[in-house]
């Protein structure tokens, strides 16, 4: 049972409530292009992870059955899962900000220059792969598969609601729980906020390991080098593409390998790239969309999201080639929507091709 998939309707209900409250408060929290990128990355994560999630869970179960060092009573297994998931998540999350290879995956979640509930869904297709070694330790320590899977999902669900600007600081809770204010800090690129507040449910790990920072000044969101694109496919690839460019420019094999394991802040003297403008001077990436095109994109986006929900819930009944075709057509549609919003010259032809591919795929699935 996929708890994240079951929660998808609640995610969209939450986004609707947030948008309504923001409208009542006269605050513009959502931009169409950024929402497409956020949801597109989230859709990609669900579709792609679906092809390998069972293998990871199976590997965890194998480690538990054949490699665990201790067997706990049932209640202790659940307590251990709760604490273990928290600690393992903290160290995966922290190292994902400190090691280039992990950051190339995790950067997807930080690329948005907005901060709203849609950003919570902006995830990398490789998140489960990069975090698995950290969680696999729990299997060796005797945490059973079911408690791990349930607590890991609940921890993920908890983090949805903290991606909002509408909830203020929560007083004494800030010292114990991960709150919207603390997570706003985590997503900010203000110098004093960088690489802070990595906890999932609790803030205690950040306080214990020296990465805690309260919200004090206004947060500026995004990454130190902005993505400048609403294309969810490029968002997934950009971090790895940058590391490949750096590796190819490296003066030696040793330096080329070091690129993948150094800090994202590492700037060797042989690497040149444009410096981003100062935070107080850099514009937010925007796209101007005509009203008619906006309506068209919203309708098509709704269809793509509904198709994604159906695929995540019931797509396992399809044969593997059919699953691949469905995922490809959905991702193609999300790319096309971003191209339409950004007014790319190739967007009309891409959308026409996408519609043909969608109809052909639907006919193949129904008649095949």
Residue pairs with C-beta under 8 A, 6 or more apart in sequence:
2 153
2 312
2 313
3 150
3 153
3 154
3 157
4 46
4 153
4 156
4 157
5 46
5 309
5 312
5 313
7 157
7 160
8 309
8 312
9 309
11 117
11 120
11 121
11 160
12 305
14 117
14 160
14 161
15 30
15 116
15 117
15 118
18 29
18 116
18 117
18 164
18 166
19 29
19 30
21 166
22 28
22 29
22 30
22 116
22 166
25 166
27 165
27 166
29 114
29 115
29 116
29 165
29 166
30 114
30 116
30 118
31 114
31 286
32 287
32 289
32 294
32 297
32 298
32 341
33 230
33 285
33 286
33 287
33 289
33 338
33 341
33 342
34 112
34 113
34 114
34 118
34 230
35 118
36 230
36 232
36 297
36 301
36 334
36 337
36 338
36 341
37 111
37 112
37 122
37 229
37 230
37 231
37 232
37 235
37 338
38 112
38 118
38 119
38 121
38 122
39 118
39 121
39 122
39 232
39 301
39 305
39 334
40 232
40 233
40 235
40 331
40 334
40 335
40 337
40 338
41 108
41 109
41 121
41 122
41 123
41 124
41 232
41 235
41 236
42 121
42 122
42 123
43 232
43 304
43 305
43 308
43 330
43 331
43 334
44 125
44 232
44 233
44 236
44 331
44 334
45 123
45 124
45 125
45 127
46 308
46 312
47 308
47 311
47 312
47 327
47 330
47 331
48 125
48 327
49 125
49 127
49 128
50 311
50 312
50 315
50 316
50 323
50 327
51 323
51 327
52 128
52 129
53 128
56 128
56 129
56 132
57 145
57 149
59 132
59 136
60 132
60 135
60 136
60 139
60 145
60 148
61 139
61 145
63 136
63 139
63 140
64 139
64 142
64 143
64 144
64 145
67 139
67 140
68 139
68 140
68 141
68 142
69 140
69 141
69 142
70 141
70 142
71 142
72 80
72 142
72 143
77 142
77 143
77 144
77 147
78 147
78 151
80 138
80 141
80 142
80 143
80 147
81 138
81 143
81 144
81 147
81 148
81 150
81 151
82 147
82 151
84 137
84 138
84 141
84 143
84 148
85 135
85 138
85 148
85 151
85 152
85 155
85 200
86 155
86 199
86 200
86 201
86 202
86 205
87 205
88 131
88 134
88 135
88 137
88 138
89 131
89 134
89 155
89 199
89 200
90 198
90 199
90 200
90 205
90 206
90 209
91 134
92 102
92 130
92 131
92 134
92 135
93 106
93 198
93 199
93 200
94 195
94 198
94 209
94 211
95 102
96 102
96 103
96 105
96 106
96 130
97 103
97 106
97 195
97 198
97 264
98 195
98 263
98 264
99 261
99 262
99 263
100 243
100 259
100 260
100 261
100 262
100 263
100 264
100 266
101 130
101 243
101 260
101 261
102 130
103 239
103 264
104 239
104 240
104 242
104 243
105 124
105 126
105 127
105 129
105 130
105 239
105 240
106 124
106 127
106 130
107 124
107 223
107 238
107 239
107 264
108 122
108 123
108 124
108 235
108 236
108 239
109 119
109 122
109 123
109 124
110 187
110 222
110 223
111 122
111 222
111 223
111 226
111 227
111 235
111 238
112 118
112 119
112 122
112 221
112 222
113 221
113 222
113 226
113 284
113 285
114 221
115 163
115 164
115 165
115 184
115 187
115 219
115 221
116 163
116 164
116 165
117 160
117 161
117 163
117 164
119 163
119 187
120 159
120 160
120 161
120 162
120 163
121 160
122 235
124 130
124 236
125 236
135 148
135 152
138 148
139 145
139 148
155 200
155 201
158 178
158 200
158 201
159 178
159 183
159 200
159 201
161 167
161 180
162 178
162 179
162 180
162 182
162 183
163 180
163 183
163 187
164 180
165 180
165 184
166 180
167 179
167 180
167 181
168 181
169 179
169 181
169 214
169 215
170 177
170 179
170 180
170 181
173 179
174 181
174 182
174 203
174 214
175 203
175 207
176 202
176 203
176 204
177 201
177 202
177 203
178 197
178 199
178 200
178 201
178 202
178 203
179 203
181 214
181 215
182 197
182 199
182 203
182 206
182 213
182 214
182 215
183 197
184 215
184 219
185 193
185 196
185 197
185 213
185 214
185 215
185 219
186 193
186 196
186 197
186 198
187 219
187 221
188 194
188 219
188 220
188 221
189 220
189 221
189 222
189 223
189 224
189 279
190 217
190 219
190 220
190 279
192 213
192 216
192 217
193 213
193 219
194 224
195 211
196 206
196 211
196 212
196 213
197 203
197 206
197 211
197 212
197 213
198 205
198 206
198 211
199 205
199 206
203 212
206 212
206 213
220 279
224 276
225 273
225 276
226 276
226 282
226 285
227 234
227 235
227 238
227 285
228 285
229 235
229 238
229 285
229 338
229 342
230 285
230 287
230 338
230 341
230 342
231 335
231 338
231 339
231 342
232 331
232 334
232 335
232 338
233 331
233 334
233 335
243 259
243 260
246 259
246 271
247 256
247 257
247 259
247 260
248 256
249 270
249 271
250 256
250 258
250 259
250 268
250 270
251 270
255 268
255 270
276 282
287 341
287 342
287 343
288 343
289 297
289 340
289 341
289 343
293 340
293 341
296 340
297 337
297 340
297 341
300 333
300 336
300 337
301 334
301 337
304 330
304 333
304 334
304 337
307 326
307 330
308 330
311 323
311 326
311 327
311 330
315 323
315 326
316 323
318 326
318 365
322 365
322 368
325 361
325 364
325 365
326 361
326 365
329 354
329 357
329 358
329 361
332 354
332 357
333 354
333 358
335 350
336 347
336 350
336 351
336 354
339 346
339 347
339 350
339 351
340 347
340 351
344 350
